[in-house]
Amino acid sequence: MTTRDGKDTQAIAQAVEALAQGDLVGLPTETVYGLAANACDDAAVGRVFSLKERPANHPLIVHVAQAQDVRHFAAQASDFAQRLMQTFWPGPLTVILPRQPQVAAAAAGHLPTVALRCPAHPVAQTLLAACAARGMPGLAAPSANRFGRVSPTQAAHVQAEFGPALLVLDGGPCAVGIESAIVDCTRGAPVLLRPGQIDGALIEAAAGCALRARSAADARAPGTLAAHYAPQARLRLMDAAQIRAALDVLGAGAAHIAVYARAPVRAASRRVIVRRMPQNAAATARELFAALREFDAAGVKLIWVEAPPPEPPWDGVRDRLARAAASA
């Protein structure tokens, strides 16, 4: 199998059949592309962990077609969790809730909690609804890449990662571009475990209560390891002055370097790739992972990125870049 147009009804039917048989499918969402399996088929979920080379105790996000499907996977949902789902679903927010016993154990990393999201992408919505009608109420779908590497935001990224054997539904470039915000709703107050497009202030306003600080007791969540989202090249966060100074020192001999900065930067060497980072956080998030993949494809050894400003709209981008730099 290979890439199919996600708007093609035959492609959707083919994907539903593959998932029902325990196979995996590349799924577009508004955040990143996912590697999807029937969340209630522990053997299929095991293949996700194996293909991604992901530790089996690192939980996955279960995607559902609508909020009503949460009841199949969650034992309960607090009032503030329900307010978050009502406000942001479908959309780029994941909530962690107490898990129904004996349901989606492998997808949850065998934890007593489960991470749930209702994606907004129309292809994801169509596939999830068709799967629910086929008796599959949710799809476990982590990012469709090798564990710890750069997430895919285009169907071609998924195909390059896993080859033509995987059926990938092409839904176009992802509109958000970074993974969902994750909120632990099992501690009596919301805890932001991973920032995304939806920042903490918006979460607090929707929940009707303040975010609680993280602690060791909070649920484990996807994408929260210190080192993650890493390109093959070594990524370093710098300010614009540091980037300019480093390029000046290297001069015309600089090579195998890519620069991604909001400030204007010039390199004396034509062998340095310079790409302007958008001034807007949402636009940067939309192109970030694709840019890192392009730098890797160009064969650079170093990626110098201007650190994003310490402002809430940039929290998600700053989080991904900090984890990518920690992998160096």
N, C-alpha and C positions, 0 to 999 in steps of 0.2 A: 504494500500500500504506500501511498505518498500523500502530498498535499492536495486537499480538495477545497473548493469554494464553500465556505461555511454557510452561505445563503442557499445552497443547493439542497433541496429536500431529500434527494437521493443520498447525498453525502451525510446528512443528519441521520437518515435511516441506517446507513452503513455504520456510522459511529455508534448508534444505539445498539445495533446487533453485536458489534465488536465488544462493547462494554459488557453486554449481557453474557458473552462467552468468556469473560474474564480477561480480555485484552485491554491494552492501554490506548489512549487517544490524546493527541495534542489539542488543547482547548484554548481558544482566545477568551480573555476577559479584559475588562477596561484597565486593569493594573498591569499584569504580565501574562504571558502564555503559561498554561498549566499542563502538567502531565497527569491526565485524569484516569481514575479507576473507580469501579463501583465501590463506594465506601463501606458497603455491608459485605463485601467479598474479601475476607482477610487474605486469601491466596493472591488475588489480583493486587491488593494493596502491597503485599510483600514484593510483587514484581516492580512496583514503583520504587520502593526502597532499594531494591537490587539494581535497577537500571540507573538510578541516580547516584548509586554508591553512597547512600544516606544512612546514618545510624538508625536502626529500627526503633530506638527509644526517643527519637526526635519527632514529635507529633506533626501531623499534616492538618491542613484546613479542609473541612468538609463543606462543599458548595451545595446550596439548596436553591430550588426554583422560587420559593416564596416563604414568608415568615411562618406560615402554618406548618411547614415541614420540619421546623425546629423541634416540634414535640416528639418526632420519631427518634431524635438523637439526644435531646437534653431532658434531664429529669425535672428541671425547673428553671425558671428565668425570673430574676428579681424585677421589681418595678422599674428600676433605672435601666436594666438591660433591655426591657421591652421598649422603653422610651428611645433608647439608642437605635434599636432595630426599626422602630417606626419612623425615626427621623432620617436615617442614613441608608436604609435598604430600599431597593437594590442600590448597591454602591460599594465603595472601597473601604469598608469597615468589617473587621472580624471580631466576634465576641466569643469569649471563653465561658462556658457554662458547665454545670455538673452533668456528667454523662449518664445516659440510661444504661443500666447494667446489661452486659452481653451484647451491646450494640456498638459497631465500629471500633472494636478494641484495638485492632492493628493500626487503623488510621489515627487513633488517639495516642499511639505509642504506649498502649496499655496503662494509661493514666486514668484517674477517675473523672477527668474533665475532657471536654471536646471543644475544638475551635470551629466556629460556624460562620459562613458568609453567604450572602445572596448577591451575586455579581450583577452588574447592570448591562453588560455587553449583550446585544441582541442574539448573537450566535450562542453564547453560553445559556441565555434564558431559554432559547428554543430547544437546545439539547437537554437541559435539565428538566424541562417540562415533559419532553418525550421520554426521558429515562424514568421519571416519576410514574408516568402512565404505564411503563413496562415493569413496574415493581422495584425500581431503583430510586429511592427517595433522596439520594445525595451522592455526589462524586467527590472523592478525595483527590485534590489536585494541587500539589506543590508546584513551584516554578519548574518549567520543563528544561532543566539544565543539570549538569553534573553538580553534585553537592558542593556548596561553597563558592561556586563560580558565578559569572555574570548572568543575570536573569534575561530571558528572551522577551523581546517586545514585538517581534515579527515572526510570521510562520517560517520564514527562511532560517531564522536563528534556531528554531526547534529542529528543523530538518538537518541543519549542519551539526547539531549536537548529537542526534540519535540515528541519523541515516534514513533511507527510504522505506525501511520496514515498518516504521510507525505511521499510522494514519494521523494527519494533522489537518484540522479544520482551519482554513485561512479566514480570519476575520479582520484582516488589515492591521496596520500599526496600532498598538495599544494607546488609548487616549490619555491615560494617567501616567503610565510608564514606570512607576515604582509600586512595590507591594502594598497591600492594604495596611491601614493602622490596625493594631490588635489591642483590644481592651479586655482585661481579666475582670469578669463580672461575678466571681465566686468568693470575694473577700469582704463583702458588706458595703463596699464602695468601689467605684471604677478605678482600675489601675492601668495606665497606659504602658503596655509592654513594648510596643514598636510603633513609632510615629509613621505617618503616611501623609496623604494629601489632606486628610482631616486632622486639624491640629488640636491640641489639648483644650484650648478655650472653647472651641466648637463642641467638643465632647462634653465638657462640663456644662455648657448651656443646655445641651439636649438631655443630658442625664438628670439635670436638676440638682446636682450635688458636686462637690469638689473632688478632683482626682486625688487618690491616696498615693503616697510615695511607694515605690517598689520595695519589696523585701524578699528574702530567701524563701518565704512561704508561698509566694505567688506561683501560679501555674507555669509550667514550661511552655514555650511558644515557638512557632517557626521563625526563623530569621533573626534570632536574638543572640546568636553566638557572637563573641567579641570580634572574630574574624569571619567575614562572609562577603558575598557579592564581588569576588576578586577577579580582575582580569589576569591574563597570563603575565603581562608586564608588571613590574613593580610600580605601585601607585604611591605618590607622596603628596600630602596636602601642604600647601605653601601660601604665603600672601603674595600679592602681585610684585612687590619690591624684591622679595626673595627670588621669584622666578626670573625677573629681569637681571638681577645680579648674577645668578647662576649661568644664564645664557651669555652674559657679557664675559664671564670668566672663560667659558668654553669657546666662545667666538666662532669663527668659520669652521672649526673642526668638530663642532657638535654633530652628533648623529644618533639615530635610534632613540630619539626622544619625541614625545608628543606633549603639547601644552594645551590645557583646557582652562580658559580664564575669562572672567567677565571684563577685566581691564584690558585695554589694548596692549599687546605684547608683540615685539618684533624679534626675529632671530636672524643672526648674520649668516647662518648656514641654511641652505635650501633643504638639507636632510632632516631638519626639525619640522614636525607637523604642528601647526598652530591653528587651533579652532576656538572661536569665540563662544563662551558660555552665555546663554540668554540672561538678561537682567531680571527676568521674571522667574520665580521659583517653579511655577507649574510648567512653564515651557522647558525649563531645565530638566525637571523630572521626566517629562515626556521623551526627551532625547538622550538622557544620560546613559542608559545601558547600551543603546545602539552605538553611541559615540565610543564607549569603552571597547565594544566588540570591533569597531572599525580600526581603532588604534592597534589592537591585537592582530587583526588581519594584515595591517601594514608592517608588522614585524618589529615594532618598537620594543625596547627593553625597559624604558622608563616613561611613566606618565606623570607629569607635574600638573596638579589641579589647584586652581585658586580656591581656597577654603570659602565656603558659603558664609554669608553674614549670620550672626547669632540672633535671628528673628524667627518667630513661630512659623511663618509660611515655608521657611527653608528647613524645618526640622527633619522632614523625611529624607530630603536630598543629603543633608549633612550627616544623618545617621548612616545612610548607605555608603557614602564616601569614607566615613571614619572606619567602618568595618572593612571596607575594601583595602584601605591603607594598613589596617592591622594585620592583614594577611600577608603583607610583604616580608 
